[in-house]
Amino acid sequence: MSALNINKWFQLQVMVKIMKRELIWRRNKLTSFLPMKS
């Protein structure tokens, strides 16, 4: 693998991590607003 490919792959991994964190954060925020259902 060339350095360019490694760099692109690394950027992709970072983007995926950020997107996952955003999704989890939004889900937690939404569930905290909703009334508790048990």
Contacts in CASP RR format, 6 or more apart in sequence:
PFRMAT RR
TARGET T0000
AUTHOR 0000-0000-0000
METHOD contacts of the structure
MODEL  1
MSALNINKWFQLQVMVKIMKRELIWRRNKLTSFLPMKS
1 9 0 8 1.000
END
